[in-house]
Structure formats: structure tokens, C-alpha cells
Amino acid sequence: MTTRLGVQVIGGRDIVVSDPESGLSITYRKDGLAPMLVAVDGIDGSSEASKVKFWAQAWKAAYQKARAMGWLRS
């Protein structure tokens, strides 16, 4: 799996992370005023190694984007 992920902000509240090579994507949404992101689409209960690796990489990419946009502060 490639580590070149696409990261897009959609509608001012969703961060979509995608891997064009595998076709996987996941959408994270800022949860109101809470300092967190919630996966709202693209994640399931699979334990398939390629999906789990993508989800971990996608979370890191979404978190970095959200921090850069000022959505999350620590």
C-alpha cells in the first residue's frame, strides 16, 4: 500500500482521506465543540491487514490536517 494519501476538506467540517492505489477512503468529522474527530464513513470491523494499516495512516493524516486548520488544540 502506498503512503501517498489524499487529504481533502469537504464542506468545512469533513476531512476525507483516500488512497487512490487501494481505493480505500475514510471520512472524519469534527464532533461539534469537542476536541476530537469521529470516523463517519469508510471504517468497519475488518481485521484485514491492509485496511488496518490504511486506517492508522489515515487517522494520522486527518489529525495533522485538523490541527493545521485549528480544529484541534492540545
All heavy atoms as TSV, in Angstrom:
chain	resi	resn	atom	element	x	y	z
A	1	MET	N	N	0.847	-1.182	0.000
A	1	MET	CA	C	0.000	0.000	0.000
A	1	MET	C	C	0.888	1.239	0.000
A	1	MET	O	O	1.857	1.327	0.722
A	1	MET	CB	C	-0.911	-0.014	1.227
A	1	MET	CG	C	-1.827	1.189	1.286
A	1	MET	SD	S	-2.927	1.207	2.707
A	1	MET	CE	C	-3.818	-0.282	2.475
A	2	THR	N	N	0.504	2.164	-0.778
A	2	THR	CA	C	1.253	3.413	-0.871
A	2	THR	C	C	1.030	4.266	0.373
A	2	THR	O	O	0.013	4.142	1.040
A	2	THR	CB	C	0.825	4.190	-2.127
A	2	THR	OG1	O	1.603	5.371	-2.200
A	2	THR	CG2	C	-0.630	4.574	-2.115
A	3	THR	N	N	1.974	5.113	0.659
A	3	THR	CA	C	1.807	6.031	1.786
A	3	THR	C	C	1.405	7.417	1.294
A	3	THR	O	O	1.317	8.347	2.060
A	3	THR	CB	C	3.104	6.135	2.613
A	3	THR	OG1	O	4.152	6.543	1.759
A	3	THR	CG2	C	3.427	4.831	3.278
A	4	ARG	N	N	1.154	7.559	0.003
A	4	ARG	CA	C	0.736	8.849	-0.568
A	4	ARG	C	C	-0.784	8.947	-0.489
A	4	ARG	O	O	-1.483	8.488	-1.389
A	4	ARG	CB	C	1.228	8.966	-1.997
A	4	ARG	CG	C	2.758	8.939	-2.061
A	4	ARG	CD	C	3.231	9.447	-3.362
A	4	ARG	NE	N	2.851	10.834	-3.497
A	4	ARG	CZ	C	3.707	11.846	-3.546
A	4	ARG	NH1	N	4.983	11.622	-3.458
A	4	ARG	NH2	N	3.289	13.078	-3.694
A	5	LEU	N	N	-1.248	9.542	0.568
A	5	LEU	CA	C	-2.684	9.661	0.787
A	5	LEU	C	C	-3.176	11.027	0.342
A	5	LEU	O	O	-2.479	12.025	0.495
A	5	LEU	CB	C	-3.007	9.468	2.272
A	5	LEU	CG	C	-2.591	8.129	2.884
A	5	LEU	CD1	C	-2.906	8.129	4.371
A	5	LEU	CD2	C	-3.278	6.975	2.192
A	6	GLY	N	N	-4.395	11.056	-0.176
A	6	GLY	CA	C	-5.041	12.314	-0.489
A	6	GLY	C	C	-5.827	12.774	0.723
A	6	GLY	O	O	-6.474	11.967	1.382
A	7	VAL	N	N	-5.742	14.057	1.043
A	7	VAL	CA	C	-6.475	14.616	2.185
A	7	VAL	C	C	-7.236	15.831	1.687
A	7	VAL	O	O	-6.641	16.778	1.169
A	7	VAL	CB	C	-5.515	15.010	3.327
A	7	VAL	CG1	C	-6.294	15.594	4.495
A	7	VAL	CG2	C	-4.663	13.831	3.771
A	8	GLN	N	N	-8.565	15.803	1.830
A	8	GLN	CA	C	-9.416	16.912	1.383
A	8	GLN	C	C	-10.356	17.326	2.503
A	8	GLN	O	O	-10.840	16.482	3.252
A	8	GLN	CB	C	-10.291	16.491	0.202
A	8	GLN	CG	C	-9.558	16.173	-1.068
A	8	GLN	CD	C	-10.571	15.815	-2.143
A	8	GLN	OE1	O	-11.347	14.882	-1.986
A	8	GLN	NE2	N	-10.556	16.564	-3.236
A	9	VAL	N	N	-10.626	18.616	2.579
A	9	VAL	CA	C	-11.639	19.131	3.497
A	9	VAL	C	C	-12.887	19.386	2.665
A	9	VAL	O	O	-12.841	20.071	1.647
A	9	VAL	CB	C	-11.170	20.420	4.196
A	9	VAL	CG1	C	-12.263	20.965	5.099
A	9	VAL	CG2	C	-9.897	20.156	4.978
A	10	ILE	N	N	-13.997	18.819	3.097
A	10	ILE	CA	C	-15.257	18.916	2.368
A	10	ILE	C	C	-16.289	19.617	3.260
A	10	ILE	O	O	-16.513	19.201	4.395
A	10	ILE	CB	C	-15.797	17.514	1.977
A	10	ILE	CG1	C	-14.744	16.684	1.231
A	10	ILE	CG2	C	-17.090	17.628	1.186
A	10	ILE	CD1	C	-14.402	17.178	-0.141
A	11	GLY	N	N	-16.895	20.655	2.745
A	11	GLY	CA	C	-17.987	21.325	3.448
A	11	GLY	C	C	-17.593	21.983	4.753
A	11	GLY	O	O	-18.455	22.260	5.573
A	12	GLY	N	N	-16.316	22.201	4.981
A	12	GLY	CA	C	-15.892	22.887	6.186
A	12	GLY	C	C	-16.012	22.086	7.461
A	12	GLY	O	O	-15.760	22.607	8.546
A	13	ARG	N	N	-16.373	20.802	7.360
A	13	ARG	CA	C	-16.472	20.008	8.591
A	13	ARG	C	C	-16.012	18.572	8.441
A	13	ARG	O	O	-15.885	17.863	9.433
A	13	ARG	CB	C	-17.884	20.036	9.144
A	13	ARG	CG	C	-18.891	19.274	8.328
A	13	ARG	CD	C	-20.255	19.347	8.960
A	13	ARG	NE	N	-21.048	18.198	8.575
A	13	ARG	CZ	C	-22.179	17.878	9.139
A	13	ARG	NH1	N	-22.653	18.606	10.126
A	13	ARG	NH2	N	-22.861	16.831	8.742
A	14	ASP	N	N	-15.791	18.123	7.216
A	14	ASP	CA	C	-15.342	16.753	6.986
A	14	ASP	C	C	-13.937	16.737	6.411
A	14	ASP	O	O	-13.589	17.578	5.580
A	14	ASP	CB	C	-16.259	16.023	5.997
A	14	ASP	CG	C	-17.641	15.757	6.552
A	14	ASP	OD1	O	-17.812	15.812	7.781
A	14	ASP	OD2	O	-18.547	15.483	5.752
A	15	ILE	N	N	-13.147	15.765	6.852
A	15	ILE	CA	C	-11.834	15.513	6.283
A	15	ILE	C	C	-11.894	14.120	5.664
A	15	ILE	O	O	-12.172	13.144	6.362
A	15	ILE	CB	C	-10.722	15.582	7.341
A	15	ILE	CG1	C	-10.643	16.987	7.945
A	15	ILE	CG2	C	-9.374	15.171	6.730
A	15	ILE	CD1	C	-9.667	17.117	9.096
A	16	VAL	N	N	-11.663	14.064	4.363
A	16	VAL	CA	C	-11.690	12.787	3.647
A	16	VAL	C	C	-10.252	12.415	3.299
A	16	VAL	O	O	-9.540	13.185	2.662
A	16	VAL	CB	C	-12.541	12.875	2.357
A	16	VAL	CG1	C	-12.522	11.541	1.617
A	16	VAL	CG2	C	-13.960	13.293	2.692
A	17	VAL	N	N	-9.853	11.242	3.750
A	17	VAL	CA	C	-8.521	10.722	3.461
A	17	VAL	C	C	-8.704	9.530	2.542
A	17	VAL	O	O	-9.511	8.631	2.824
A	17	VAL	CB	C	-7.789	10.299	4.757
A	17	VAL	CG1	C	-6.385	9.804	4.435
A	17	VAL	CG2	C	-7.749	11.447	5.752
A	18	SER	N	N	-7.962	9.522	1.437
A	18	SER	CA	C	-8.120	8.437	0.471
A	18	SER	C	C	-6.768	7.934	-0.003
A	18	SER	O	O	-5.771	8.650	0.017
A	18	SER	CB	C	-8.947	8.912	-0.722
A	18	SER	OG	O	-8.308	10.004	-1.349
A	19	ASP	N	N	-6.783	6.685	-0.418
A	19	ASP	CA	C	-5.607	6.050	-1.011
A	19	ASP	C	C	-6.018	5.620	-2.415
A	19	ASP	O	O	-6.723	4.633	-2.579
A	19	ASP	CB	C	-5.174	4.841	-0.192
A	19	ASP	CG	C	-3.994	4.106	-0.802
A	19	ASP	OD1	O	-3.500	4.525	-1.872
A	19	ASP	OD2	O	-3.555	3.111	-0.208
A	20	PRO	N	N	-5.614	6.383	-3.434
A	20	PRO	CA	C	-6.036	6.073	-4.800
A	20	PRO	C	C	-5.596	4.695	-5.282
A	20	PRO	O	O	-6.287	4.075	-6.075
A	20	PRO	CB	C	-5.388	7.166	-5.653
A	20	PRO	CG	C	-4.838	8.168	-4.717
A	20	PRO	CD	C	-4.779	7.564	-3.357
A	21	GLU	N	N	-4.482	4.213	-4.763
A	21	GLU	CA	C	-3.978	2.913	-5.196
A	21	GLU	C	C	-4.882	1.761	-4.748
A	21	GLU	O	O	-5.170	0.851	-5.513
A	21	GLU	CB	C	-2.564	2.701	-4.651
A	21	GLU	CG	C	-1.897	1.452	-5.188
A	21	GLU	CD	C	-0.474	1.356	-4.715
A	21	GLU	OE1	O	0.341	2.179	-5.143
A	21	GLU	OE2	O	-0.182	0.447	-3.909
A	22	SER	N	N	-5.344	1.801	-3.508
A	22	SER	CA	C	-6.180	0.714	-2.986
A	22	SER	C	C	-7.667	0.988	-3.153
A	22	SER	O	O	-8.478	0.071	-3.036
A	22	SER	CB	C	-5.889	0.493	-1.502
A	22	SER	OG	O	-6.378	1.584	-0.730
A	23	GLY	N	N	-8.033	2.256	-3.380
A	23	GLY	CA	C	-9.443	2.616	-3.479
A	23	GLY	C	C	-10.109	2.830	-2.131
A	23	GLY	O	O	-11.308	3.086	-2.067
A	24	LEU	N	N	-9.350	2.747	-1.050
A	24	LEU	CA	C	-9.921	2.947	0.280
A	24	LEU	C	C	-10.025	4.432	0.588
A	24	LEU	O	O	-9.186	5.232	0.167
A	24	LEU	CB	C	-9.045	2.275	1.338
A	24	LEU	CG	C	-8.958	0.759	1.288
A	24	LEU	CD1	C	-7.905	0.255	2.265
A	24	LEU	CD2	C	-10.310	0.139	1.602
A	25	SER	N	N	-11.055	4.794	1.327
A	25	SER	CA	C	-11.185	6.164	1.816
A	25	SER	C	C	-11.947	6.135	3.127
A	25	SER	O	O	-12.678	5.191	3.430
A	25	SER	CB	C	-11.899	7.060	0.801
A	25	SER	OG	O	-13.249	6.710	0.697
A	26	ILE	N	N	-11.740	7.175	3.905
A	26	ILE	CA	C	-12.423	7.306	5.187
A	26	ILE	C	C	-12.717	8.786	5.411
A	26	ILE	O	O	-11.929	9.647	5.028
A	26	ILE	CB	C	-11.588	6.709	6.343
A	26	ILE	CG1	C	-12.371	6.708	7.649
A	26	ILE	CG2	C	-10.257	7.399	6.479
A	26	ILE	CD1	C	-11.746	5.828	8.724
A	27	THR	N	N	-13.863	9.046	6.005
A	27	THR	CA	C	-14.277	10.419	6.292
A	27	THR	C	C	-14.309	10.629	7.795
A	27	THR	O	O	-14.933	9.852	8.519
A	27	THR	CB	C	-15.673	10.704	5.702
A	27	THR	OG1	O	-15.645	10.459	4.305
A	27	THR	CG2	C	-16.099	12.140	5.972
A	28	TYR	N	N	-13.633	11.677	8.228
A	28	TYR	CA	C	-13.654	12.093	9.631
A	28	TYR	C	C	-14.406	13.405	9.734
A	28	TYR	O	O	-14.328	14.247	8.849
A	28	TYR	CB	C	-12.228	12.303	10.170
A	28	TYR	CG	C	-11.433	11.042	10.255
A	28	TYR	CD1	C	-10.554	10.690	9.242
A	28	TYR	CD2	C	-11.569	10.193	11.345
A	28	TYR	CE1	C	-9.817	9.519	9.318
A	28	TYR	CE2	C	-10.830	9.019	11.424
A	28	TYR	CZ	C	-9.961	8.693	10.410
A	28	TYR	OH	O	-9.236	7.532	10.488
A	29	ARG	N	N	-15.109	13.581	10.842
A	29	ARG	CA	C	-15.865	14.809	11.069
A	29	ARG	C	C	-15.510	15.351	12.448
A	29	ARG	O	O	-15.383	14.596	13.406
A	29	ARG	CB	C	-17.361	14.513	10.994
A	29	ARG	CG	C	-18.244	15.737	11.197
A	29	ARG	CD	C	-19.674	15.440	10.840
A	29	ARG	NE	N	-19.767	15.217	9.401
A	29	ARG	CZ	C	-20.731	14.522	8.821
A	29	ARG	NH1	N	-21.693	13.982	9.540
A	29	ARG	NH2	N	-20.750	14.365	7.512
A	30	LYS	N	N	-15.373	16.672	12.517
A	30	LYS	CA	C	-15.175	17.300	13.825
A	30	LYS	C	C	-16.468	17.171	14.601
A	30	LYS	O	O	-17.543	17.434	14.091
A	30	LYS	CB	C	-14.806	18.771	13.666
A	30	LYS	CG	C	-14.666	19.432	15.028
A	30	LYS	CD	C	-13.632	20.483	15.031
A	30	LYS	CE	C	-13.502	21.241	16.311
A	30	LYS	NZ	N	-14.096	20.773	17.500
A	31	ASP	N	N	-16.354	16.734	15.846
A	31	ASP	CA	C	-17.522	16.466	16.679
A	31	ASP	C	C	-17.892	17.709	17.482
A	31	ASP	O	O	-17.506	17.852	18.641
A	31	ASP	CB	C	-17.239	15.282	17.590
A	31	ASP	CG	C	-18.464	14.827	18.361
A	31	ASP	OD1	O	-19.593	15.168	17.956
A	31	ASP	OD2	O	-18.293	14.143	19.375
A	32	GLY	N	N	-18.618	18.621	16.830
A	32	GLY	CA	C	-19.085	19.836	17.499
A	32	GLY	C	C	-17.957	20.614	18.132
A	32	GLY	O	O	-16.945	20.886	17.501
A	33	LEU	N	N	-18.109	20.951	19.399
A	33	LEU	CA	C	-17.088	21.697	20.115
A	33	LEU	C	C	-16.059	20.784	20.777
A	33	LEU	O	O	-15.075	21.264	21.334
A	33	LEU	CB	C	-17.741	22.588	21.176
A	33	LEU	CG	C	-18.688	23.659	20.630
A	33	LEU	CD1	C	-19.345	24.413	21.770
A	33	LEU	CD2	C	-17.958	24.609	19.704
A	34	ALA	N	N	-16.298	19.481	20.734
A	34	ALA	CA	C	-15.363	18.534	21.347
A	34	ALA	C	C	-14.049	18.519	20.563
A	34	ALA	O	O	-14.046	18.654	19.344
A	34	ALA	CB	C	-15.969	17.141	21.370
A	35	PRO	N	N	-12.941	18.359	21.261
A	35	PRO	CA	C	-11.635	18.356	20.591
A	35	PRO	C	C	-11.293	16.985	20.019
A	35	PRO	O	O	-10.309	16.355	20.408
A	35	PRO	CB	C	-10.683	18.748	21.719
A	35	PRO	CG	C	-11.324	18.160	22.934
A	35	PRO	CD	C	-12.808	18.312	22.713
A	36	MET	N	N	-12.136	16.505	19.106
A	36	MET	CA	C	-11.902	15.183	18.541
A	36	MET	C	C	-12.479	15.053	17.144
A	36	MET	O	O	-13.328	15.852	16.744
A	36	MET	CB	C	-12.495	14.106	19.446
A	36	MET	CG	C	-14.005	14.232	19.621
A	36	MET	SD	S	-14.718	13.151	20.866
A	36	MET	CE	C	-14.552	11.566	20.120
A	37	LEU	N	N	-11.993	14.047	16.437
A	37	LEU	CA	C	-12.542	13.687	15.134
A	37	LEU	C	C	-13.244	12.349	15.274
A	37	LEU	O	O	-12.800	11.482	16.032
A	37	LEU	CB	C	-11.425	13.543	14.093
A	37	LEU	CG	C	-10.643	14.801	13.752
A	37	LEU	CD1	C	-9.494	14.449	12.818
A	37	LEU	CD2	C	-11.541	15.839	13.117
A	38	VAL	N	N	-14.320	12.183	14.521
A	38	VAL	CA	C	-15.082	10.941	14.534
A	38	VAL	C	C	-15.123	10.391	13.115
A	38	VAL	O	O	-15.426	11.136	12.175
A	38	VAL	CB	C	-16.525	11.198	15.041
A	38	VAL	CG1	C	-17.346	9.936	14.992
A	38	VAL	CG2	C	-16.507	11.784	16.433
A	39	ALA	N	N	-14.818	9.105	12.968
A	39	ALA	CA	C	-14.924	8.460	11.658
A	39	ALA	C	C	-16.407	8.251	11.376
A	39	ALA	O	O	-17.099	7.592	12.150
A	39	ALA	CB	C	-14.184	7.136	11.651
A	40	VAL	N	N	-16.907	8.832	10.283
A	40	VAL	CA	C	-18.331	8.733	9.967
A	40	VAL	C	C	-18.603	7.869	8.744
A	40	VAL	O	O	-19.757	7.522	8.486
A	40	VAL	CB	C	-18.974	10.130	9.775
A	40	VAL	CG1	C	-18.954	10.911	11.085
A	40	VAL	CG2	C	-18.302	10.916	8.668
A	41	ASP	N	N	-17.562	7.522	7.995
A	41	ASP	CA	C	-17.754	6.688	6.807
A	41	ASP	C	C	-16.419	6.067	6.417
A	41	ASP	O	O	-15.382	6.732	6.491
A	41	ASP	CB	C	-18.275	7.538	5.645
A	41	ASP	CG	C	-18.640	6.698	4.430
A	41	ASP	OD1	O	-19.130	5.571	4.607
A	41	ASP	OD2	O	-18.421	7.169	3.305
A	42	GLY	N	N	-16.447	4.798	6.029
A	42	GLY	CA	C	-15.258	4.156	5.493
A	42	GLY	C	C	-14.527	3.242	6.446
A	42	GLY	O	O	-13.457	2.739	6.131
A	43	ILE	N	N	-15.100	3.008	7.614
A	43	ILE	CA	C	-14.453	2.103	8.566
A	43	ILE	C	C	-15.451	1.016	8.940
A	43	ILE	O	O	-16.655	1.257	8.995
A	43	ILE	CB	C	-13.943	2.875	9.805
A	43	ILE	CG1	C	-12.951	2.028	10.585
A	43	ILE	CG2	C	-15.059	3.381	10.651
A	43	ILE	CD1	C	-12.104	2.825	11.558
A	44	ASP	N	N	-14.933	-0.182	9.127
A	44	ASP	CA	C	-15.796	-1.295	9.511
A	44	ASP	C	C	-15.046	-2.164	10.520
A	44	ASP	O	O	-13.978	-1.787	10.985
A	44	ASP	CB	C	-16.236	-2.098	8.279
A	44	ASP	CG	C	-15.076	-2.658	7.477
A	44	ASP	OD1	O	-14.013	-2.963	8.067
A	44	ASP	OD2	O	-15.214	-2.801	6.257
A	45	GLY	N	N	-15.571	-3.285	10.842
A	45	GLY	CA	C	-14.969	-4.165	11.842
A	45	GLY	C	C	-13.931	-5.121	11.273
A	45	GLY	O	O	-13.553	-6.072	11.932
A	46	SER	N	N	-13.459	-4.864	10.080
A	46	SER	CA	C	-12.499	-5.749	9.424
A	46	SER	C	C	-11.173	-5.780	10.173
A	46	SER	O	O	-10.750	-4.792	10.761
A	46	SER	CB	C	-12.258	-5.266	7.993
A	46	SER	OG	O	-11.234	-6.028	7.382
A	47	SER	N	N	-10.523	-6.929	10.114
A	47	SER	CA	C	-9.174	-7.041	10.670
A	47	SER	C	C	-8.164	-7.297	9.551
A	47	SER	O	O	-7.027	-7.682	9.823
A	47	SER	CB	C	-9.113	-8.167	11.713
A	47	SER	OG	O	-9.453	-9.400	11.108
A	48	GLU	N	N	-8.588	-7.040	8.308
A	48	GLU	CA	C	-7.706	-7.197	7.150
A	48	GLU	C	C	-6.524	-6.235	7.298
A	48	GLU	O	O	-6.701	-5.028	7.470
A	48	GLU	CB	C	-8.492	-6.888	5.882
A	48	GLU	CG	C	-7.746	-7.167	4.612
A	48	GLU	CD	C	-8.613	-6.864	3.395
A	48	GLU	OE1	O	-9.835	-7.125	3.437
A	48	GLU	OE2	O	-8.053	-6.359	2.417
A	49	ALA	N	N	-5.325	-6.772	7.220
A	49	ALA	CA	C	-4.112	-6.002	7.498
A	49	ALA	C	C	-4.005	-4.741	6.652
A	49	ALA	O	O	-3.619	-3.681	7.159
A	49	ALA	CB	C	-2.881	-6.875	7.306
A	50	SER	N	N	-4.336	-4.818	5.379
A	50	SER	CA	C	-4.202	-3.634	4.527
A	50	SER	C	C	-5.169	-2.529	4.943
A	50	SER	O	O	-4.827	-1.345	4.904
A	50	SER	CB	C	-4.414	-3.995	3.053
A	50	SER	OG	O	-5.720	-4.496	2.838
A	51	LYS	N	N	-6.379	-2.908	5.364
A	51	LYS	CA	C	-7.339	-1.899	5.832
A	51	LYS	C	C	-6.887	-1.273	7.141
A	51	LYS	O	O	-6.941	-0.060	7.315
A	51	LYS	CB	C	-8.729	-2.513	6.017
A	51	LYS	CG	C	-9.484	-2.734	4.750
A	51	LYS	CD	C	-10.894	-3.199	5.063
A	51	LYS	CE	C	-11.730	-3.339	3.816
A	51	LYS	NZ	N	-13.117	-3.756	4.154
A	52	VAL	N	N	-6.431	-2.108	8.058
A	52	VAL	CA	C	-5.994	-1.604	9.361
A	52	VAL	C	C	-4.814	-0.649	9.190
A	52	VAL	O	O	-4.767	0.412	9.822
A	52	VAL	CB	C	-5.649	-2.769	10.307
A	52	VAL	CG1	C	-5.034	-2.253	11.605
A	52	VAL	CG2	C	-6.897	-3.602	10.606
A	53	LYS	N	N	-3.885	-0.993	8.319
A	53	LYS	CA	C	-2.738	-0.116	8.061
A	53	LYS	C	C	-3.209	1.215	7.466
A	53	LYS	O	O	-2.766	2.282	7.881
A	53	LYS	CB	C	-1.760	-0.796	7.112
A	53	LYS	CG	C	-0.530	0.039	6.839
A	53	LYS	CD	C	0.459	-0.691	5.949
A	53	LYS	CE	C	1.657	0.183	5.670
A	53	LYS	NZ	N	2.632	-0.482	4.807
A	54	PHE	N	N	-4.138	1.141	6.501
A	54	PHE	CA	C	-4.673	2.370	5.911
A	54	PHE	C	C	-5.354	3.219	6.975
A	54	PHE	O	O	-5.148	4.426	7.033
A	54	PHE	CB	C	-5.653	2.054	4.774
A	54	PHE	CG	C	-6.463	3.251	4.364
A	54	PHE	CD1	C	-5.888	4.292	3.647
A	54	PHE	CD2	C	-7.799	3.363	4.733
A	54	PHE	CE1	C	-6.622	5.419	3.288
A	54	PHE	CE2	C	-8.544	4.480	4.378
A	54	PHE	CZ	C	-7.950	5.502	3.654
A	55	TRP	N	N	-6.199	2.622	7.816
A	55	TRP	CA	C	-6.910	3.380	8.844
A	55	TRP	C	C	-5.943	4.088	9.774
A	55	TRP	O	O	-6.180	5.233	10.169
A	55	TRP	CB	C	-7.857	2.481	9.635
A	55	TRP	CG	C	-9.002	1.952	8.833
A	55	TRP	CD1	C	-9.594	2.540	7.750
A	55	TRP	CD2	C	-9.674	0.728	9.033
A	55	TRP	NE1	N	-10.602	1.748	7.284
A	55	TRP	CE2	C	-10.685	0.633	8.040
A	55	TRP	CE3	C	-9.539	-0.311	9.943
A	55	TRP	CZ2	C	-11.548	-0.456	7.948
A	55	TRP	CZ3	C	-10.401	-1.398	9.855
A	55	TRP	CH2	C	-11.392	-1.464	8.867
A	56	ALA	N	N	-4.859	3.429	10.145
A	56	ALA	CA	C	-3.862	4.053	11.026
A	56	ALA	C	C	-3.201	5.241	10.329
A	56	ALA	O	O	-3.059	6.321	10.924
A	56	ALA	CB	C	-2.815	3.026	11.443
A	57	GLN	N	N	-2.812	5.064	9.070
A	57	GLN	CA	C	-2.193	6.150	8.316
A	57	GLN	C	C	-3.189	7.282	8.075
A	57	GLN	O	O	-2.831	8.461	8.163
A	57	GLN	CB	C	-1.647	5.633	6.983
A	57	GLN	CG	C	-0.477	4.694	7.137
A	57	GLN	CD	C	-0.084	4.047	5.823
A	57	GLN	OE1	O	-0.878	3.954	4.887
A	57	GLN	NE2	N	1.156	3.590	5.750
A	58	ALA	N	N	-4.434	6.927	7.790
A	58	ALA	CA	C	-5.463	7.932	7.528
A	58	ALA	C	C	-5.746	8.761	8.779
A	58	ALA	O	O	-5.930	9.979	8.697
A	58	ALA	CB	C	-6.744	7.261	7.034
A	59	TRP	N	N	-5.794	8.108	9.939
A	59	TRP	CA	C	-6.032	8.836	11.182
A	59	TRP	C	C	-4.941	9.874	11.405
A	59	TRP	O	O	-5.218	11.027	11.731
A	59	TRP	CB	C	-6.103	7.881	12.371
A	59	TRP	CG	C	-6.050	8.630	13.659
A	59	TRP	CD1	C	-5.021	8.697	14.543
A	59	TRP	CD2	C	-7.058	9.489	14.189
A	59	TRP	NE1	N	-5.323	9.530	15.584
A	59	TRP	CE2	C	-6.573	10.026	15.400
A	59	TRP	CE3	C	-8.333	9.846	13.762
A	59	TRP	CZ2	C	-7.310	10.906	16.180
A	59	TRP	CZ3	C	-9.068	10.735	14.545
A	59	TRP	CH2	C	-8.565	11.246	15.733
A	60	LYS	N	N	-3.691	9.473	11.205
A	60	LYS	CA	C	-2.571	10.403	11.387
A	60	LYS	C	C	-2.682	11.586	10.428
A	60	LYS	O	O	-2.474	12.732	10.816
A	60	LYS	CB	C	-1.245	9.683	11.194
A	60	LYS	CG	C	-0.930	8.708	12.299
A	60	LYS	CD	C	0.341	7.941	12.008
A	60	LYS	CE	C	0.572	6.869	13.046
A	60	LYS	NZ	N	1.748	6.038	12.741
A	61	ALA	N	N	-3.030	11.312	9.172
A	61	ALA	CA	C	-3.153	12.379	8.174
A	61	ALA	C	C	-4.309	13.317	8.518
A	61	ALA	O	O	-4.179	14.542	8.426
A	61	ALA	CB	C	-3.342	11.780	6.782
A	62	ALA	N	N	-5.438	12.758	8.934
A	62	ALA	CA	C	-6.604	13.579	9.288
A	62	ALA	C	C	-6.313	14.415	10.532
A	62	ALA	O	O	-6.683	15.594	10.599
A	62	ALA	CB	C	-7.822	12.689	9.516
A	63	TYR	N	N	-5.660	13.828	11.503
A	63	TYR	CA	C	-5.322	14.544	12.733
A	63	TYR	C	C	-4.398	15.719	12.433
A	63	TYR	O	O	-4.617	16.832	12.916
A	63	TYR	CB	C	-4.681	13.581	13.728
A	63	TYR	CG	C	-4.340	14.224	15.048
A	63	TYR	CD1	C	-5.311	14.383	16.029
A	63	TYR	CD2	C	-3.055	14.671	15.312
A	63	TYR	CE1	C	-5.012	14.983	17.241
A	63	TYR	CE2	C	-2.744	15.273	16.532
A	63	TYR	CZ	C	-3.731	15.424	17.488
A	63	TYR	OH	O	-3.431	16.024	18.675
A	64	GLN	N	N	-3.381	15.478	11.608
A	64	GLN	CA	C	-2.458	16.565	11.241
A	64	GLN	C	C	-3.190	17.683	10.511
A	64	GLN	O	O	-2.959	18.868	10.773
A	64	GLN	CB	C	-1.324	16.026	10.365
A	64	GLN	CG	C	-0.335	15.194	11.128
A	64	GLN	CD	C	0.740	14.596	10.232
A	64	GLN	OE1	O	0.605	14.574	9.010
A	64	GLN	NE2	N	1.801	14.092	10.838
A	65	LYS	N	N	-4.095	17.328	9.604
A	65	LYS	CA	C	-4.856	18.337	8.859
A	65	LYS	C	C	-5.753	19.125	9.813
A	65	LYS	O	O	-5.835	20.350	9.729
A	65	LYS	CB	C	-5.686	17.662	7.756
A	65	LYS	CG	C	-6.446	18.620	6.890
A	65	LYS	CD	C	-5.488	19.461	6.069
A	65	LYS	CE	C	-6.200	20.266	5.022
A	65	LYS	NZ	N	-5.282	21.104	4.256
A	66	ALA	N	N	-6.444	18.434	10.695
A	66	ALA	CA	C	-7.340	19.098	11.645
A	66	ALA	C	C	-6.567	20.047	12.556
A	66	ALA	O	O	-7.017	21.158	12.838
A	66	ALA	CB	C	-8.094	18.052	12.466
A	67	ARG	N	N	-5.394	19.636	13.006
A	67	ARG	CA	C	-4.565	20.519	13.843
A	67	ARG	C	C	-4.119	21.741	13.059
A	67	ARG	O	O	-4.163	22.864	13.560
A	67	ARG	CB	C	-3.336	19.769	14.361
A	67	ARG	CG	C	-3.638	18.668	15.310
A	67	ARG	CD	C	-3.300	18.883	16.712
A	67	ARG	NE	N	-2.379	19.965	16.946
A	67	ARG	CZ	C	-1.564	20.035	17.953
A	67	ARG	NH1	N	-1.546	19.078	18.816
A	67	ARG	NH2	N	-0.774	21.057	18.132
A	68	ALA	N	N	-3.693	21.532	11.811
A	68	ALA	CA	C	-3.225	22.644	10.975
A	68	ALA	C	C	-4.346	23.646	10.723
A	68	ALA	O	O	-4.094	24.841	10.583
A	68	ALA	CB	C	-2.679	22.115	9.647
A	69	MET	N	N	-5.588	23.181	10.685
A	69	MET	CA	C	-6.735	24.052	10.439
A	69	MET	C	C	-7.270	24.690	11.722
A	69	MET	O	O	-8.217	25.468	11.691
A	69	MET	CB	C	-7.857	23.257	9.758
A	69	MET	CG	C	-7.472	22.804	8.369
A	69	MET	SD	S	-8.738	21.785	7.607
A	69	MET	CE	C	-10.179	22.790	7.791
A	70	GLY	N	N	-6.698	24.323	12.865
A	70	GLY	CA	C	-7.145	24.885	14.125
A	70	GLY	C	C	-8.358	24.196	14.720
A	70	GLY	O	O	-8.957	24.694	15.659
A	71	TRP	N	N	-8.735	23.047	14.172
A	71	TRP	CA	C	-9.884	22.314	14.709
A	71	TRP	C	C	-9.567	21.668	16.044
A	71	TRP	O	O	-10.448	21.492	16.875
A	71	TRP	CB	C	-10.334	21.224	13.741
A	71	TRP	CG	C	-10.995	21.704	12.503
A	71	TRP	CD1	C	-11.140	22.988	12.059
A	71	TRP	CD2	C	-11.610	20.890	11.511
A	71	TRP	NE1	N	-11.789	23.024	10.863
A	71	TRP	CE2	C	-12.096	21.743	10.492
A	71	TRP	CE3	C	-11.786	19.520	11.356
A	71	TRP	CZ2	C	-12.749	21.274	9.372
A	71	TRP	CZ3	C	-12.430	19.055	10.227
A	71	TRP	CH2	C	-12.918	19.929	9.258
A	72	LEU	N	N	-8.327	21.244	16.203
A	72	LEU	CA	C	-7.912	20.535	17.412
A	72	LEU	C	C	-6.751	21.270	18.043
A	72	LEU	O	O	-5.835	21.703	17.365
A	72	LEU	CB	C	-7.479	19.097	17.077
A	72	LEU	CG	C	-8.480	18.248	16.306
A	72	LEU	CD1	C	-7.857	16.909	15.955
A	72	LEU	CD2	C	-9.756	18.041	17.112
A	73	ARG	N	N	-6.786	21.383	19.330
A	73	ARG	CA	C	-5.691	22.021	20.056
A	73	ARG	C	C	-5.315	21.117	21.217
A	73	ARG	O	O	-6.159	20.477	21.816
A	73	ARG	CB	C	-6.119	23.374	20.587
A	73	ARG	CG	C	-6.607	24.303	19.503
A	73	ARG	CD	C	-6.628	25.745	19.957
A	73	ARG	NE	N	-7.403	26.654	19.170
A	73	ARG	CZ	C	-7.239	26.929	17.893
A	73	ARG	NH1	N	-6.341	26.307	17.197
A	73	ARG	NH2	N	-7.988	27.817	17.260
A	74	SER	N	N	-4.045	21.104	21.531
A	74	SER	CA	C	-3.626	20.308	22.708
A	74	SER	C	C	-2.620	21.072	23.523
A	74	SER	O	O	-2.143	22.103	23.150
A	74	SER	CB	C	-3.032	18.982	22.273
A	74	SER	OG	O	-1.910	19.163	21.444
